[in-house]
């Protein structure tokens, strides 16, 4: 009997190294599966505990609970969805059956509905005791209060009678009936008290919402015909009581529920139409603390705009609870249901001047059917206002719905041109939320789609004139904040308008707007444009960026200190600094040859403890704990101790000059046991600019599109990743001018085997490799993933994941041609490898999948069949039904193995595997992979 495919595949590997290093092991293909990743990191509000998932490959996750000193409190296998209770006393998570046992059930054709359901686990951290509740669908914890967990049962709990043999058949029938009832009428929602396990079951619930701050929830039920009427209820957690807000017949549906933060207001949408009509005239209701029943606010027939109350737009209350936001929708397009299939015309009609390309419309059909226009009901005036409409359908609001104004936008007039420009300006209007009065703000506005936290200003960055601006919504004063100043990308190398460096945000009360330049944070007066540099990092080549530690922060406080991340562009060192806005002082807290992850701060901890990651090429991004001073950071995890057993690698920054005189940087990875007196094979891997990632850790894995640096370094390869600077109209030539002199500069150092150099890249990297091999024979072998050999045919293609035309990519963005084929035909030809394919003398491995939604996969076919026509050594990999990269584990393993065998053959002299000698015939697809080696070394 054959072993499962993945097990056999992982276990197979050619090793050109016959004797391993005495101290360190050379990494084998199967060893990539040994590495753990840290996921879903949480710190308790108290700051005392840290919880995370440890995940090895795609195996079952293990939940780890530590204290901030790194001491293990609890470890639980097969877990997901771990959360702390708000008071930090409990860890709540779910457990499922082992993945391998699920796979075996699938082999036995067990139906999905009969697979094991999750078990809810409630862990008391202080007493270290566990409560388990089997057979659940999902659970919810309150956001800003504690005491309960709410969970849905996947099936009814068994009673004592159910356990007897004489009742087994009846029980099975009951469960089947319950599953059908659950599908039609909802599931049982159980409210469980964490302290003692006391429960209250709310039956046949379709959905529920918890108040953020108040100890209440609301739920909708279809009810049970005999004794539980359907309706909307409010549940008081402390009293354990439920208040009926609305009651109706059992066919009534409640597609939307909303509850205010305090729990004192509840809103819901009611659909009483029990027919299958597509034109559902739903109604909007609201309830307030003190009222006996909910009141109808709006019926679809009352809308003067001929719109209907949306059943898909979520309901939410303003922070002050004076407004209820909801959606209105147009009536759906209804098809004649009396037509037979053979009577329906099935044709796509594409029109040259419609705003959206048909392929985009096709992908948007489901979304368009649910499209709603934001509206608001004001409880003080008892009036409702339609904020957005079918023309001005974009909405920006502020201050948690409390603001005086909203801004609406209409991008339709400019949508057609976005097909080739890639930019989408809008016409903008201000809407007064009390009166609905609209005021024009401007037409053809670029980048102005955001409101300040309090809603006093519209702001944005206009790429057209590279300017940050504000618009005072009360005075209607426009202020160009950065006109004529360089707050745009200084290294911009696209035939397009440059992007900005972004913004830190606004200080409290909309007092100042904090904008980034390349290095610093600048504080701007939003009305006058007066500015001040807060960090002065340019002279030191240090980049400062604000770190938001409070997820709910709307305005940046000027009372305490700010945490800033730092990055030295010269050394590539990372770190953190603190800035005191009152004293206007800056202090470096921590810095080094590392990359630091974004910290998570305990939200209710006076000690201000946090957790963060630190990594380098040799150091895995383990978790560290500290307070905001970073004076005594402590490593609290060691996810991959096995790394010490392997010959790893080192990384260094290298510099050279391009053929057109530009100074360049890149990364050079060497084996840990590197000997400068020896000559090593080298693989060149690049995309655009990667040197800022010098201290990024690259753990072994079965990657989807690129070589794994640690794996190849362990096996005696050098890896070179050069930065590329581009010239408009000549992307291929730019890559040549930057990459080739970098390679020759390394060859001159004496440790690169000039006859054993490979190159590998994917997508944009795949294109550049396809171009390079038409211009040089320096490479012994190349792997080109999802390449574009023909820019002319690719220009007219579609990005099928989005439905967008590819034209903007060539005219303005990554492909950098700078115009159309009829404007610059020579550029398209010169940059297309297909027209020089006869000059290729480098063997090529091409990977391009038939479900690629980024690059049309026929580009890979064009490349391969042309090489085949010329008898050039080449191989083509197409992972069926996979997108731009192989995502399924078995396919990623396969790609990594084949690429390793391919480079080992050409760069290390290993034998050709069978798949390279004779391919894998269609008759053998999925049966014989051809990994085995036949014959002598070549």
Secondary structure, DSSP 4 states (H G I P E B T S, - for coil): -PPPHHHHHHH----S-SS--SSSBPPPGGGGGG-EEEEEEEE-TTSSEEEEEEEETTS--EEEEEETT--EEEEEESEEEEEE-TTSSEEEEEE---HHHHHHHHHTT--GGGSPPEEEEEEETTTTEEEEEEEEEEEEE-SS--SEEEEEESSPPPPTGGGSGGGHHHHHHHHHHHHHHHHHH-EEEEEEETTT--EEEEEEEEEEEE-SSSSEEEEEE--BTTTB-EEEEEEETTTTEEEEEEEE-TT-EEEEEEE-SSSSEEEEEEE---S--S----EEEEEETT-SS-EEEEEGGG-TTS-EE-SSSPPEE-TTSSEEEEEEEPPPP---TTS-GGGS-------TT-SS-HHHHHHHHHHHHT--EEEEEETTTTEEEE---SSS-EEE--GGGT-SEEEEEE-GGGTTTHHHH----EEEEEEETTT--EEEEEEEESS--EE-TTSSEEEEEETTTTEEEEEETTT--EEESSTTS--B-TT--SSSPPPB--EEEEBGGG-EEEEE-SS-EEEEETTT--EEESS--GGGTEEEEE----TT--SB-SSSEEEEEEEETTT--EEEEEEETTTTEEEEEEEESSEEPPPEE-TT-TT-EEEEEEE-SSS--EEEEEETT-TT-EE---TTGGGGGB--EEEEEEEEE-TTS-EEEEEEEEETT--TTS-EEEEEE-SS--GGGTT--------SSS--HHHHHHTT-EEEEE-----TT-HHHHHHHHHHHHHHHHHTTT-EEEEEEEEEEETHHHHHHHHHTTT----SEEEEES--S-HHHHHT-EETTTTEESHHHHHTSTT---S-TTT-HHHHHHT-GGGGGGG--SEEEEE--TT-SSS-THHHHHHHHHHHHTT--EEEE--TT--SS--SHHHHHHHHHHHHHHHHHHHH-PPPBHHHHH---GGGTTT----SB-S---
